[in-house]
């Protein structure tokens, strides 16, 4: 039960409400008074999701952005957030970053809770959104014959993390420190996609999740996958497994074109033995980030 996947499998027995979508999606979708509310919650832990000593303003930004990215994957319009915060050594800087990210996205803080604790600092955020189209996109609608697309490159967060960890002040670390939630792109894509999710845990792992939810196999062409500028070719496979990219991964009917910039990186095929084929071979080994592991 210690592994994340085992715990989530057990929790599915409790999450029987239709809004939970079987815990197989980026967010819950709750029908209320003629509206569809989109609800998501992510937690972050010092030493796991950010480096010890990292600027608390960047931590606040990332906490909000990763939750808004889940709303983007549903094509939702953010309505507000609830913050759960354990007091730390740099609360003033955290508030500065929180103010910046909420103002940038015009999202109100609606409430939450604060606590004191011992050990690594922990925080969580619940983001609430309103669906802008019906049906609300899910991971489960991809069909054989669909094309697989991604909105942008992978690998920039991996490079940013390493530069930040190594004290390389000449490198651009923004992709890791302050990821961008693709809310506008999500709203444009939502009425057209057959399935959509954000890439948070690695392209290969998240593609496998989309394939599993859809009962299909996804064929990825590594030569079509966009990678961060300057990424050495021998690290491309690693970049597809690293995560923290927060691009949108989606499927469209083969004859359709996306309404925003994106890269076609593969197609959906009938279910085979493996959920993801990379250049024709089953994607094996460590596909992406799962809790219980270390960077």
C-alpha atoms as one frame of an Amber mdcrd trajectory, in Angstrom:
protein
   0.000   0.000   0.000   3.029   2.311   0.316   3.280   2.966  -3.387   1.211
   5.797  -4.821  -0.496   3.657  -7.462  -1.565   1.072  -4.876  -3.096   3.722
  -2.623  -4.969   5.364  -5.496  -6.321   1.965  -6.559  -7.653   1.450  -3.031
  -9.153   4.941  -2.905 -11.145   4.240  -6.067 -13.341   1.992  -3.957 -14.356
   5.050  -1.920 -14.602   7.565  -4.783 -17.843   6.241  -6.224 -19.525   9.585
  -6.972 -19.740  10.290 -10.743 -17.923  13.605 -10.207 -14.780  11.709  -9.168
 -14.468  10.149 -12.632 -13.064   7.030 -11.010  -9.971   8.974  -9.891  -8.695
   8.469 -13.439  -8.634  12.100 -14.505  -6.895  15.413 -13.782  -9.849  16.803
 -11.828 -13.345  16.127 -10.520 -16.307  17.455 -12.497 -19.320  18.259 -10.318
 -22.685  19.175 -11.850 -24.299  21.959  -9.794 -27.277  24.076 -10.808 -26.777
  23.785 -14.535 -23.032  24.431 -14.294 -20.143  21.973 -14.276 -17.626  22.842
 -11.559 -14.092  21.530 -12.075 -12.249  20.792  -8.814  -8.614  19.829  -8.342
  -6.138  19.632  -5.460  -2.356  19.255  -5.528   0.142  19.165  -2.675   3.820
  20.102  -2.620   6.533  19.053  -0.160   9.939  20.631   0.423  12.711  18.438
  -0.910  10.278  16.601  -3.202   8.611  19.317  -5.291  11.069  22.118  -4.629
  14.668  22.359  -3.511  15.539  23.236   0.073  16.436  26.925   0.161  14.567
  27.736  -3.055  12.864  31.145  -3.225   9.475  30.793  -1.505   7.944  33.215
  -4.033   8.669  30.679  -6.780   7.203  27.900  -4.642   3.957  29.850  -4.271
   3.826  30.476  -8.011   4.333  26.804  -8.807   1.741  25.642  -6.274  -0.941
  27.722  -7.981   0.248  27.060 -11.538   0.227  23.262 -11.282  -3.357  23.319
 -10.044  -4.439  25.749 -12.761  -2.806  23.415 -15.273  -5.279  20.716 -14.216
  -8.103  23.167 -14.905  -6.547  23.937 -18.298  -6.731  20.236 -19.174 -10.511
  20.452 -18.668 -10.879  23.715 -20.623 -12.075  25.344 -17.401 -12.179  28.992
 -16.355 -10.662  29.448 -12.861 -13.069  30.770 -10.213 -10.815  30.734  -7.132
  -8.410  28.790  -4.938  -8.216  27.512  -1.354  -4.788  27.357   0.291  -3.485
  24.882   2.873  -0.180  26.185   4.228   2.321  25.043   6.843   4.239  28.007
   8.235   7.852  28.209   7.105  10.943  30.384   7.284  10.021  32.628   4.347
   6.310  33.321   4.683   6.680  36.917   3.466   8.308  35.791   0.203   5.640
  33.105  -0.209   2.954  35.792   0.051   4.722  37.894  -2.579   4.782  35.012
  -5.021   1.175  34.103  -4.233   0.101  37.686  -4.884   1.958  37.690  -8.222
   0.531  34.439  -9.568  -3.049  35.207  -8.487  -2.859  38.652 -10.088  -1.331
  37.269 -13.287  -4.218  34.842 -13.743  -6.876  37.091 -12.169  -7.813  34.328
  -9.712  -9.118  35.146  -6.202  -7.968  33.504  -2.989 -11.180  32.280  -1.335
  -9.850  30.816   1.937  -8.048  27.785   3.317  -6.105  26.886   6.450  -2.696
  27.479   8.028  -0.833  25.235  10.463   2.590  24.920  12.093   4.525  21.700
  11.748   7.892  20.015  12.173   9.961  18.571   9.364   9.795  19.487   5.675
   7.334  22.235   4.829   4.133  21.017   3.167   1.400  22.938   1.378  -1.619
  22.225  -0.757  -4.020  24.119  -2.988  -7.535  23.437  -4.225  -8.463  25.141
  -7.486 -12.096  25.614  -8.492 -13.110  26.226 -12.080 -16.143  26.436 -14.324
 -16.332  24.244 -17.407 -16.581  26.236 -20.627 -17.879  23.411 -22.824 -19.745
  20.129 -22.607 -18.795  17.382 -22.456 -15.880  18.327 -20.235 -12.724  16.699
 -21.684 -11.394  13.592 -19.986  -8.520  11.185 -20.425 -10.845   8.434 -21.576
 -12.128   9.529 -24.986  -9.202   8.762 -27.311 -10.165   6.459 -30.182  -8.153
   4.349 -32.589  -7.287   6.511 -35.590  -7.032   9.750 -33.594  -3.862  11.817
 -33.807  -1.811  12.571 -30.671  -0.632  16.154 -30.101   1.338  18.149 -27.528
   1.297  21.930 -27.136   5.042  22.425 -26.648   8.448  21.031 -25.744   9.471
  18.734 -22.926  12.742  18.825 -21.028  12.971  22.506 -20.057  11.921  21.845
 -16.453  14.493  19.062 -16.151  17.220  21.419 -17.337  15.980  24.180 -15.021
  15.944  21.884 -12.005  19.489  20.737 -12.653  20.772  24.282 -13.126  19.060
  25.429  -9.937  20.370  22.426  -8.008  23.902  23.000  -9.294  23.889  26.765
  -8.710  24.228  27.608 -12.410  23.048  31.225 -12.452  23.637  31.591 -16.207
  20.918  29.085 -17.125  17.211  29.768 -17.616  15.400  27.988 -14.782  11.943
  29.540 -15.241  10.312  26.399 -16.649  11.004  24.599 -13.369  10.485  27.528
 -10.984   7.462  29.210 -12.573   5.611  26.904 -14.966   2.870  28.341 -17.146
  -0.678  27.000 -16.975  -2.032  26.864 -20.539  -5.535  28.044 -19.671  -6.289
  29.839 -22.939  -5.071  26.885 -24.989  -7.140  24.498 -22.882 -10.304  26.501
 -23.497  -9.643  26.574 -27.240  -8.966  22.857 -27.400 -11.719  21.600 -25.083
 -14.605  21.636 -27.604 -12.540  19.725 -30.183 -10.445  17.106 -28.411 -11.410
  13.495 -27.884  -9.147  13.305 -24.796  -6.830  15.704 -22.975  -4.577  15.927
 -19.907  -1.576  17.919 -18.771   1.957  16.507 -18.768   3.080  16.711 -15.153
   4.759  13.353 -14.478   6.535  12.688 -17.785   5.309  12.380 -21.369   5.599
   8.593 -21.472   3.877   8.001 -18.144   1.089  10.477 -18.831   0.575   9.097
 -22.352   0.258   5.645 -20.794  -2.381   6.988 -18.394  -4.365   8.497 -21.244
  -4.084   5.227 -23.173  -5.163   3.127 -20.179  -8.155   5.370 -19.493  -9.184
   5.179 -23.153  -8.634   1.434 -23.522  -6.199   2.046 -26.361  -2.502   2.085
 -27.226  -0.657   5.286 -28.068   2.121   5.159 -30.653   4.656   7.978 -30.159
   7.256   9.018 -32.703  10.247  10.342 -30.742  11.499  12.230 -33.805   8.325
  14.331 -33.756   8.387  15.126 -30.049   9.504  18.747 -29.473  12.334  19.167
 -26.988  13.636  22.170 -25.082  16.268  24.201 -26.961  19.795  23.106 -26.147
  18.790  19.688 -24.838  21.485  17.174 -25.874  20.096  14.449 -28.166  21.310
  11.741 -25.801  19.014  13.130 -23.067  15.797  13.156 -25.073  14.617   9.811
 -23.762  15.223  11.025 -20.202  13.301  14.244 -20.907  10.244  12.234 -21.987
  10.272  10.543 -18.572  11.142  13.467 -16.280   7.957  15.551 -16.001   7.063
  19.028 -14.704   6.511  20.251 -18.290   2.793  21.178 -17.930   2.163  20.996
 -21.644  -1.240  19.762 -22.788  -1.318  16.270 -24.291  -4.433  15.679 -26.396
  -6.012  13.631 -29.144  -8.006  14.809 -32.146  -9.699  13.033 -35.041  -7.030
  12.404 -37.677  -8.450  14.936 -40.134  -8.644  17.752 -37.546  -6.144  20.525
 -36.874  -5.734  22.118 -33.419  -6.859  25.742 -32.918  -3.582  26.663 -31.191
   0.098  25.910 -31.823   0.856  22.229 -31.215   2.967  19.333 -32.473   1.608
  16.054 -33.790   3.678  13.340 -32.119   1.829  10.099 -32.795  -1.494   8.361
 -33.119  -3.951   6.206 -31.227  -4.202   2.521 -32.097  -6.346  -0.395 -30.928
  -5.311  -1.715 -27.539  -2.194  -3.873 -27.662  -0.118  -5.492 -24.932   1.579
  -2.175 -24.043  -0.257   1.130 -23.488   2.560   3.147 -25.138   4.734   2.262
 -28.108   7.781   4.459 -28.629   9.045   4.267 -32.208   7.211   0.971 -32.538
   8.571  -0.731 -29.409   6.860  -0.950 -26.001   7.941   1.865 -23.690   9.496
   0.083 -20.734  11.302   0.839 -17.498  10.826   4.029 -15.522   8.180   5.916
 -17.558   7.899   8.989 -15.315   7.605  10.494 -11.866   5.676   8.637  -9.162
   5.739   9.349  -5.421   7.996   7.106  -3.419  10.825   7.934  -5.828  13.524
  10.599  -5.705  14.842  12.942  -8.354
